[in-house]
Amino acid sequence: MSASAALAQALRAALQDHGNPGQAGTMQAYMKSALPFHGVAAPQRRQLVKTAAALYPVTDADMLRDALLLLWRDATHREQRYAALDLLRLQPAQRLIGLWLLPVLQEFIKTGPWWDHNDELSGESLGLLLQRHPAELKPLLRQWATDPDLWFRRAAMLCQRGLKADSFDAALLYDCILPSMTPSPLAGEFFIRKGMGWALRERSYAAPEEVKAFCAAYHRRLSPLTLREALKVVNKRGL
């Protein structure tokens, strides 16, 4: 058995052993998930991932990629896919993240079309990829901003939310928001409207006047939900 298969198998067994059937149904209903849950809460799940990764250390990018894909593609329960994303949070994996990960993330976005997967990978590993490889990622994210798949659009909008001000590209943010403001079947989607508002709200911590000006300029094309989310911090602080 390969090291990546051993890691994936250990994680599946740990999640099954620590499941709480009494919580599993509630979690599945909340996420509207076709996959069942084991009933493992996020803090415990992340600790199980950390323990398994200590027993089967991720030593190179190939092992990490294979483990991610095994956990994702062969998942029988939703926590197994969460575990794949949790692996990417660990320091050994963080050091290995490079452009090789991009096709993996694209597969995850395409085959895991829901906010839990999308928001985790956009805010964590996709943001780190953008920091490390801006020349390759920025044009790609601008392409995603016009993709027919709303989850690629949402990921493009939200991938900078964890970045510090000195590495934040405001022009990229607005380039990823503007295409979803034009009349289209996606423009009225709740997750797009919410994603726009969230991305703008995160930007408002560092640049409140910029966000206020953007919302004022485009207020007729932004939904009430987007405006409410975007200006929440600005209004709370009385800026």
N, C-alpha and C positions, 0 to 999 in steps of 0.2 A: 504494500500500500504506500502511495506517495505521501510526502509530508503534508501537502495541501489536503489530500483526502482524509488523512488522520485528523487534522485540525477540524475539518468540516464535520467529520463523524463525531468527534468529541463534543463539539458544540451542539449538535443535534441531540445527543444523549443527555447532555447537561440540561438543556431546555426542557426536554421531556421529563426528566427526573424532578425538576423544580417547578413544574407546572401546577397551577391551581385551577382545577376544573370548574370550581365555583365562580371564578372570575372570567374564564375563557369565553363564555357565551356573551357576557356583557361587553367585553372588549371587541369581539367580532361584530356585534351589533353596532357599537359606537363607530367603528371604522367602516361599516358597510362592506366588509371584506368577504370575498368568495373563499379565501383560505381560512381555515379555522385557526384559533389561537391555542397555545398551551396554557395561557393565563399567567405569564411571567411579567412582572412589572419592570419598567425601564431600568431603575437603579440596580435591581438584582440581575437583570439580563446583562447589563454592561459589566458587572462584576464577573459573571460567568464567562463572558468573552475574554476579559482580562486574564482570568485563571487559565482558560484553555490555551490562550496565546502564549502564556508563560511555559506551559507544558510542551507546546508545539510551536516554537518561535518562528516567526516569519523572517526568513533570511534573505530573500531576494524578491524582485518584482514578479518573476514568473510564479513563484509559490503563492504570493499574495493574489495575483490575478486568478489563478486556478481555484484557490479557496473561495474567493468572492463569487466566482461563477458557479461553483458547485453548490454553495449555500443558496444562491439566488435561483438558479434554474431548477434545482431538484427540491425546492422548498415544499414541504407538506403542511407547514404552519407559518403564519406570518412572522413570528419572532425569528425564524431562521433568516428571513430577508433583512429584518432589523439587525441581526447579528452581523451580516455581511457589511452593513453600513457602520456598525459599531467598530468593526475591525479597523476601518479606515481612520478612526479617531485615535488609535493607539500610536504612541511615538515611533515604534519600529516601522509601522506602515506609513506614517507621515513622512518619514525620511525617504521612503521609496516612491512616493507619489510623483509621477511625471506624465508626459504625454501618452504613454502607453495606456494610462487609465481612462483616457477619453472615450474610446469605443465601449468600454465597460459601463461608464456612466450613461452613455447614450442608450445602451441596451436597457439599463435600469429605468431610465425615464420612459422609454417606449413601452416596456412590459410591466411596469409598476405604476400605472397612471392614477396616482392619488396623492393627496397633499402630504401625507406623512412621509412617504419615500421622497417625494420631490423636495420638500423643504429641508430635510436632513442633508441630502446630497448637494443641494444648491448652496446651502449655507456653510457647509464644511469642505468637502473635497473639491467641489467645483471652484469655490472661492480661492482655495489654495493653488489650484492649477492656474487660475487667472493671475495670481500674484507671481508665480514662477515662470509662466509662459505667456505674457501679455500679447506678444506679437502674433501668436497663433490663436489665442482664445478670443481676442476682441472681435476680429472679423467673423469668427464662428458664432459668437453670441449675437452679433447683429443679424446673422442669418436666422438663428433660432427665433429672434424677435418677430419674424414674419412667417414662422412655420405654421402649417395648418393645425398641428398638434398643440393644444393650449398648454400642455405641461412643459414643452420646450420653451414656450414664451414665458411662462411663469419662472422657470429656472433662470432664464436670462435676466429677468427683472430683479431677482432676489439674490443672485450669487455674490453681490458686493456687500451684503448687509453686515457681514462680520469683519470687513476690512477697515483698517484705520484710515484717518483722513489723508495721511500722506501717500497712501497707495490707492485711494478712491478716485475713480474716473467718472466725474459727473456727466460728461458728454456721453459716455457709454450708457449710463443709467437712463438718460432721457431718450437716447436712440433705441433702447430696448423697451421703453414704455410707449412711445409715440405710435408705432405701428398698430398697437391694439386699441388705439383711440379712434381709428377710422371705422366707418360703418362696415361691419363684417359679422358673420355668424358668431365669431368669438368675442366681439366687443361687449356683448351683454352677459357673458359668462360670469357667474359669481366668483370663481377662483381667479379669473383675470382681474376683475374689479378689486377684489380683496388684495391680490398680489401687488397691484399698482399702489394701493394705499399703504401697504406695509413697507414697500421699498421706499416710498417717499417719506414716510414717517421716520424710518431709520436714517435717512439722509438729513432730516430736519434737526437731529441732535447736533450735527456739525455745521449745518448751513440753513438755519431757519428762514432767513430772508430769501434765499434762493428758492426754497420750496414754496414759500408764500407767493413769490412772483410767478412761479410756474403754475400753481393752482389758480391764481387770478387770471393768467393769460389763457388758460384752457378750461376754465370752470364750466363752460357750456358743453364741453365734450367729456367731462369727467362725471361719473355717477355720484350721487349723494354718498354712497358707501365709500367710494374712493376718497372723496374730499374729507369725509369725517375721519377716516383712518389717517390720511396724510397729514391733517392739521391737528391731530389729537395732542401731540406734545407742544406744538406752537401755541395752541389755545390754552392749554393747561398752565403754561409758563407766562401767559399774557404777553407774548412777543409780537 
